[in-house]
């Protein structure tokens, strides 16, 4: 059981918008700690696509966006493309564990 | 461009100690503001944070590993290492090393190395 809860899977047709939720607690997201998001393509290392709740690193397409409210955060992919098919993970800091925590991951399928 | 590369045995026997090294190039492991961490991923499962260490002194570990993990930083060689004792089959995973900035997440990752625990 992960400290941060994500849906196991989401799917959408090309061009559609999908969202992935990440639910935490008052020890992590709700305490104000930043949320970061990672994309993991099959057989590859994770790649950071969002940092500090809403910021995109250089080179990440602007169809990826994120938000945070209360004890939850969400990642949105607009204009879904075949190359977006991957696993996505949220990550934050947890004060009760004194360390980093990851969500269980969400598999995005492009129909 | 910062690069991280994991190295170590791909097969470890049960009850023995897993040892991995992460070599850092293109930047200094002694830079301020960065921690150096290990994350693992069992086959077909999600990411699990193992621990993170600053270049001087401070190290944090996942409590679930119950003191089996030790991370050390060697600034002279620009590398850091992971030791995980008393391994079982449940420790079979791809092990990643990564750089962590506390308010920016893990920004650089190694390619990962598969470690299997089996007799």
Contacts between the chains, C-beta under 8 A, distances in Angstrom:
chain1	res1	chain2	res2	distance
A	2	B	46	6.7
A	34	B	103	5.1
A	34	B	104	7.5
A	34	B	105	7.4
A	36	B	104	7.2
A	36	B	105	3.1
A	36	B	106	7.4
A	38	B	47	7.7
A	38	B	105	7.7
A	38	B	106	7.5
A	45	B	96	5.9
A	45	B	109	4.4
A	45	B	110	6.7
A	45	B	111	5.5
A	45	B	112	5.2
A	46	B	39	8.0
A	46	B	47	6.7
A	46	B	96	7.4
A	46	B	106	7.4
A	46	B	109	6.0
A	47	B	109	7.3
A	48	B	105	5.4
A	48	B	106	6.3
A	48	B	107	5.5
A	51	B	103	8.0
A	51	B	104	4.6
A	51	B	105	4.8
A	51	B	107	7.2
A	52	B	103	5.7
A	52	B	104	5.9
A	52	B	105	7.8
A	57	B	107	7.3
A	87	B	46	8.0
A	89	B	46	6.8
A	89	B	47	5.6
A	91	B	47	7.8
A	91	B	49	8.0
A	91	B	105	5.9
A	91	B	106	7.2
A	93	B	102	7.2
A	97	B	62	7.2
A	97	B	63	5.9
A	98	B	60	5.6
A	98	B	63	8.0
A	99	B	49	6.1
A	99	B	51	7.2
A	99	B	52	6.9
A	99	B	60	4.7
A	99	B	61	7.0
A	99	B	62	6.0
A	99	B	63	7.9
A	100	B	37	7.2
A	100	B	49	4.2
A	100	B	52	6.7
A	100	B	100	7.1
A	100	B	106	7.9
A	101	B	49	6.6
A	102	B	39	7.8
A	102	B	46	6.4
A	102	B	47	4.4
A	102	B	48	6.9
A	102	B	49	6.2
A	103	B	46	7.5
A	104	B	46	4.9
A	105	B	46	4.2
A	105	B	47	7.0
